[in-house]
Amino acid sequence: MATQDEDRFDVLIAGGGVIGLACAWRALQRGLSVCVLERDRAGSGASDVAAGMLAPVGEASWGEEGLIGLNLAAHRLWPEFAAELEAESGVDPGFWQVGALHVALDRDETEELQRRHRLHREHGLDSEWLDAAACRELEPGLAPSVAAGVLAPHEAVADPRSLCAALLAAVAERGGVVDEGSEVASAEFDRGVTVRTSGERELRGGTLLLATGSDAGRTPWLEPAERPPVRPVKGEIVTLRERRRARPEDFAGAGPDRRERVCSRIVVGDRLYIVPRPDGRLLIGATVEELGFDTTVTAGGVHELLREGYRTLPDIAEMELVEVRAGLRPGTPDNSPLIGQGAREGLMIATGHYRNGVLQAPATAAAVAALLVGEEPPFETEPFRPDRHRASMGGDSSRAAAGARGGTR
């Protein structure tokens, strides 16, 4: 177990979401002392709204070879990462290998899906083209209009809320400190870093890791030219719950609480994704808007998600509406994360994961932990250097990267 005095740590981490907590856990395993500063509740930002898709095949896009490689590497880490985390924390992180079915509902969507399937084949990704009948055999609840599909059998999900709970428990088990309701107010970099928190506490550390998600682009304790080019990309998401289906024997008090699933795997359409949870919840996401730091849930956004969800899986009309939320993805100019040395000596950055923070968390944490102890990361981090966008750093990072793609994971 790592130990430290009251105000000195090897690593200070700004941001207590999935990325910050995963980095904290892996750093503690390397014998480093760690303090995480989270201005709200740990896991309350984008991690609290994300669907948690672990979908490197579905995320593959043209001109993003480096990102495809990172996503595949992270996906391979997930089974062991989840098992190790549960064993150490005693908390199930909600990892579930269910597979994903991408469907097309008309001719235009079929042509686009064919293009994506060709891309999968070019990169050697595991996906299979299916006709309409094969799609409905896998998912009987699909709309009759489904024309074709692509099956990615190894895609998976994790429940970000359960994941954060597991990471918090694992960090505590190893003696890490998570200071909720506290954030970095100022930072001085001189033979390490001295941080003053919003609670007027002074902390000293060898390294400060910036992992504040979409807020990283407006970090007040860095000069404008030193801030990473991260901007918020709003996404709204709807949570439904399957209702208990009554059977005759239930009225005699003998029947179990049996649920018939609307879908048994991730279902992805042209304008949405639908993610099942083992407990009967179903998440439908997600809208994409460049509106700064606005997290208002709108009637139009919810209508769009429910309309497209019903168009794909009509049985969702019978489900209970549980929750509607909006979150902010940390976008970058090239949709890829920023991992590595920051603009100051003693500053490290792990942010900008856009739609794939949950997927990329094991790889990011492994890389950060290695860098902290002076080792080579387990994968090539050069394509994700924070300074690769130096020309766009400084000033309003929300204007960087106009070409963001849709949907959040």
MODAUR-V768161 format. One line per field, one symbol per residue. ss: DSSP state (~ for helix, > for strand, _ for the rest). psi: psi as a letter, one per 30 degrees, with the letter a starting at -180 (. if undefined). burial: # if it has 9 or more other ideal C-beta (glycine too) atoms within 8 Angstrom, else .. Layout:
# MODAUR-V768161
ss=???
psi=???
burial=???
This chain:
# MODAUR-V768161
ss=_______>>>>>>>___~~~~~~~~~~~~____>>>>>_______~~~____>>_~~~~_____~~~~~~~~~~~~~~~~~~~~~~~~~______>___>>>>>__~~~~~~~~~~~~~~~~_____>>>>~~~~~~~_________>>>>>___>>__~~~~~~~~~~~~~~___>>>>___>>>>>>___>>>>>____>>>>>>>>>__~~~~~~_____~~~____>>>>>>>>>>>______~~~~~_____________>>>____>>>>____>>>>>___>_________~~~~~~~~~~~~~~_~~~~~_>>>>>>>>>>>>______>>>>_____>>>>>_____~~~~~~~~~~~~~~~~_________~~~_~~~~~~~____~~~__________
psi=kkllafgklekkkjkhaeeeeeeeeeeefggkkkkkjjfbkkgfbefffkfgkiieeffklkgheeeeeeeeeeeffeeeeeeeeeeefgkjggkjjflkjklkfaeeeeeeeeeeeeeeeeggkjlkkkleeeefeeifflkffkfllkkjfglllljeeeeeeeeeeeeeegglkjjlgklkelkkjjhakkkklfggkkkklekkkjhgbffefhjfgkleffkkiklkjkkkkkklkklkjklefefggfklikkjkelflkkkafgllkjllfgflkkklkljkihbgkhkkleeeeeeeeeeeefeiffffglkjekklkljkjllfgglljjakafkkfklkiagfcfheeefeeeeeeeeeeefgglklfljfefgkfgfheffkkbjfffkifhkllkl.
burial=.#.#...#####################.#.#######...##.#################..#.##########.##..##..##.##.#.####.########...##.###.##.###.#.#.#.##.#.###.##..##..#######.###########################.###..#.#..######...#####.########.##.#..#...#################.......#....#......##.#####..######..###########......#...##.###.######..#..#....#########..#########..###########################....#.#.#.####..#..##...##.##..#..###
